[in-house]
Amino acid sequence: MILWKSLLTPVQPYRIAALLAGLLTSLSAVGFELAVSNERSDEVLIHDERGKVLRTLFRCERPRDLHYSGETNSLWIACAEQNQVVRVSVEDGEILQTITGLDGASTLAMNEENLLVVSNERASTASVIELPEGKLLATLPTGYEPDGVAISVDHKRIFVASENAGLVHVFSTQDYSEEAKILTNLRPRGLAIAESELWVSTEMGSRVEIFDIQTLKKVDEIIFAPRGLRSEQLTPVDIIFSTDTRFAYVALGAANHIAIIDRQTREILKYILVGRRAWGLALSPNEDRLYVLNGLSDDMTIIDLDSRRPVASVRTGLVPRAVEVLQ
Amino acid sequence: MTKLKIALLSLMLAGAVQAESLHLTIVSTPQQREDLTSFSGIVVEERRALERAIKLALDEAKLKFDLYGIEPQLKTIEIDPAQPIEQQLSDLDANHLLLLDLPANLLKTAANYADKLDAVAINTSASEQSLRSDLCLPGVYHAIPSDRMYFDALAQFLVHSGWLKVLLVHGSSERDMERKTILAESIERFGGSISDERIFTLSHHPDDRDRNKPEFLTGRSSYDVVAVIDSELDFGRRIQFSTRRPRPVVGDVGLVPKAWHYALERYGAPQLNERYRNLGSTESSARLAMTDREFAAWASVKFVANSLNPTHLTGDGLNLRSLFEDKESRVDLYKGTRGSFRYWNHQMRQPILLATENYVSDIAPMPKFLHPTHYTDTLGEDQPESTCQHPLR
């Protein structure tokens, strides 16, 4: 009787996934850590490369975007409800620097010329800050709900997406004047730059629009259509590229999938099922794994990029927003 | 100035060379704007004017309208229901976007007139199901959800929750009878059932007093949930926490299907609610939010702003009809799913919130209620059922 019962007990799939993940990582031990911001539980947690929570690095109100600084082994954190961006030591979570007056600090962009750009959701502005001092260089006015920010590779332009206005503001880094507005589809969220292209995810437009970074003209768009989902459910958010810019990875929000795209041909190579409302993305240092934050199911899916399969889902805090590899 | 900069500047200014007016006209009646008071004299529903919500939408649309050189002009016509409506609307022409904040009978007359003018008229306030077939006019759109949409959302929630046996308690007015029939259809359509129907009468007559007791109305039956239909929001208030069995109450009280809510926490809704509260007015409180009528008006103006592209601008200015008929037109509703108008009956498709007084419990469509083409089309009359069949353009 007991034997029968145990035979009939369904094997929990996540156990197998966890086991597989364990096997995989033990075969290719890499040993790096990840930081994950959790908007609702007000914490930045440190996970190991297999996703296990190691410790709480830092607590602040509604932490959103993260940016790792390798030189100083520190992490920039946008604390939206505290209207500030802080830089904390990865070792002990000690605050090393605080930049205040960023009303609803949301998304961060940084370049090698020590420019930090922060979108301020509540103020409808973006702040341009010079590092390392943290001096405010300019406050750029935007439409309502600014979110994604990007700095062009030649450092000449700053891009800021306004979700509400449905456009991307283009500012010059020379005098911080607005050069243009790029009209996009509904609710532009994530911005990512690869070579001469600016990729914009439009959350309510269910597509990624691609613009030429010089002419600012739309050159292409990628419309998602995984089987079994209606167009309105596809709400793309984060976009990241592989270092060689061959692949683009897009989190598809409420569609609970991510898409792997060949950047040049625009071909969607694979849709992979993840948790609910896939949002933040990060690649492992050798780019064999993709970390996907699921904002509604409060977990993180780890995808093996060689097999293009999910290998594990691990718990996070509440409403995980951004994930950053600390290496 | 570099060549590139000049090119960009001209791109920015291209639309602005010729300023185009967008006339937005709210048509309402003094009665429609009064608060709804109960039999016992308590205000049970606030009925704010639509101006504030429209001003919010115009403020949000400003950057895009500026790029296209569109100058919105907002005015309100308050009509006297006792006088002929056509005369009172005689200043209007095809360039107007009419936001009709009218009860069903007046709406019909005004919408027919607007359609004759080739204007676009939007029903922001009447959810009557019959209007979706009776007002099957090319220039008339319904931004407020229909009865069927509200009740399909509620029925999906009940079935999803496993609350399958429903005791239906309703008033005796014509509107209550119409709405309770639709609710019963929705519940049965999604797999629930009506265990019994009970009617109440609003009166002080001694004979009605005993009959109207909530404990009596909700007794002698087995049910999972009580659904109350009370369009006047009066008697229904007494049912919750007075049922014979300890069961939840839904419908017009308790858990209510709504187009908008102050406590929606996701999809950018807190930001939208904050902007609404802060919009230059003396009236402000943490719970102040758009009513469903205001949300419909806001969504209609945002629909124009979100959908606008150069093809809608002709020599004569902004062609609203072409914008509304464009199958690519859509709106960001701050409810996680974009909205658009169903081409066959011009009803705005949208998610429906299921909310208590201070919490949004869920958003329909509920999981597992799937439609072959449009995510939100399990809510409301679908194309094959509709008697209104506009062609797809």
Interface residues (C-beta under 8 A of the other chain):
Chain A: E121 R122 G143 Y144 E145 S162 E163 N164 A165 G166 L167 V170 E179 A180 K181 L183 L186 R187 M204 G205 S206 Q214 T215 L216 R230 S231 E232 Q233 T235 A254
Chain B: L4 K5 A7 L8 L9 L11 M12 E60 L63 K64 L67 G268 Q271 R275 N306 R330 V331 D332 G336 T337 R338 H371 T373 H374 Y375 T376
